Amino acid sequence: MSDLLLFFAGLLVGGTAAMAATRPALRAARATSRLLEGQLTSAKHERQALQAEFAAAAERADLRSQEIAAENAELRARMDELADRLMSHPESRDGAAPDRPET
């Protein structure tokens, strides 16, 4: 019976010593985990800010594209109007320039 008690006492002492040896490693792992969690939170916030900035830039680009398309449509309308005016003059149909006297 005493052998059995010595065996269990040895297990208890060995287990306690093993736990004591792992405590610093466990503390270091927890500290590293907290540090990584903080960095992850910071990276998530930065990502959200960049996504918001990207969305705003995309919206500005879309608005600018719409403005350019409207300007192009206006220019095309003016060019068509000018072409119609030029074609409505009788001198244009004959091929003579209206500002130049014929020789």
C-alpha positions as CSV (number, residue, x, y, z in Angstrom):
1,M,0.0,0.0,0.0
2,S,2.8,2.4,0.8
3,D,4.3,1.8,-2.6
4,L,1.0,2.9,-4.1
5,L,1.0,6.0,-2.0
6,L,4.5,6.8,-3.0
7,F,3.6,6.3,-6.6
8,F,0.6,8.7,-6.4
9,A,2.7,11.2,-4.4
10,G,5.3,11.1,-7.1
11,L,2.7,11.7,-9.7
12,L,1.3,14.6,-7.8
13,V,4.7,16.2,-7.3
14,G,5.7,15.6,-10.9
15,G,2.4,17.0,-12.1
16,T,2.7,20.1,-9.9
17,A,6.3,20.6,-11.2
18,A,5.2,20.2,-14.8
19,M,2.4,22.7,-14.2
20,A,4.8,25.2,-12.6
21,A,7.1,24.8,-15.6
22,T,4.4,25.5,-18.1
23,R,3.0,28.6,-16.3
24,P,5.6,31.0,-17.8
25,A,5.0,29.6,-21.2
26,L,1.2,29.9,-20.7
27,R,1.6,33.5,-19.6
28,A,3.8,34.3,-22.6
29,A,1.2,32.6,-24.9
30,R,-1.6,34.6,-23.4
31,A,0.4,37.8,-23.7
32,T,1.1,37.0,-27.4
33,S,-2.5,36.2,-27.9
34,R,-3.6,39.6,-26.5
35,L,-1.0,41.4,-28.6
36,L,-2.2,39.5,-31.8
37,E,-5.9,40.3,-31.0
38,G,-5.0,43.9,-30.6
39,Q,-3.2,43.9,-33.9
40,L,-6.1,42.1,-35.6
41,T,-8.6,44.7,-34.2
42,S,-6.4,47.5,-35.5
43,A,-6.1,45.8,-38.9
44,K,-9.9,45.4,-39.1
45,H,-10.4,49.1,-38.4
46,E,-7.9,50.1,-41.0
47,R,-9.5,47.8,-43.5
48,Q,-12.9,49.3,-42.8
49,A,-11.5,52.8,-43.3
50,L,-9.8,51.8,-46.6
51,Q,-13.0,50.2,-47.8
52,A,-15.0,53.3,-47.0
53,E,-12.3,55.4,-48.8
54,F,-12.4,53.1,-51.8
55,A,-16.2,53.3,-51.9
56,A,-16.1,57.1,-51.8
57,A,-13.5,57.2,-54.6
58,A,-15.5,54.8,-56.7
59,E,-18.6,57.0,-56.2
60,R,-16.7,60.1,-57.2
61,A,-15.3,58.4,-60.3
62,D,-18.8,57.3,-61.3
63,L,-20.2,60.8,-60.9
64,R,-17.3,62.2,-62.9
65,S,-17.9,59.6,-65.6
66,Q,-21.6,60.7,-65.7
67,E,-20.5,64.3,-66.0
68,I,-18.1,63.5,-68.8
69,A,-20.8,61.6,-70.6
70,A,-23.2,64.5,-70.3
71,E,-20.6,66.9,-71.6
72,N,-19.9,64.6,-74.5
73,A,-23.6,64.4,-75.4
74,E,-23.8,68.2,-75.3
75,L,-20.8,68.6,-77.6
76,R,-22.2,66.0,-80.0
77,A,-25.5,68.0,-80.0
78,R,-23.7,71.2,-80.7
79,M,-21.7,69.6,-83.5
80,D,-24.9,68.2,-85.1
81,E,-26.5,71.6,-84.8
82,L,-23.4,73.3,-86.4
83,A,-23.4,70.7,-89.2
84,D,-27.1,71.3,-89.8
85,R,-26.6,75.0,-90.0
86,L,-23.7,74.6,-92.4
87,M,-25.7,72.3,-94.6
88,S,-28.7,74.6,-94.7
89,H,-26.7,77.4,-96.4
90,P,-26.9,77.4,-100.2
91,E,-23.2,78.2,-100.5
92,S,-22.3,75.0,-98.7
93,R,-24.1,72.9,-101.2
94,D,-22.3,74.5,-104.1
95,G,-18.9,73.9,-102.5
96,A,-18.0,77.6,-102.4
97,A,-16.8,79.1,-99.2
98,P,-19.3,81.8,-97.9
99,D,-16.5,84.2,-96.7
100,R,-14.4,84.1,-99.8
101,P,-15.2,86.0,-102.9
102,E,-15.2,83.9,-106.0
103,T,-12.6,84.7,-108.6
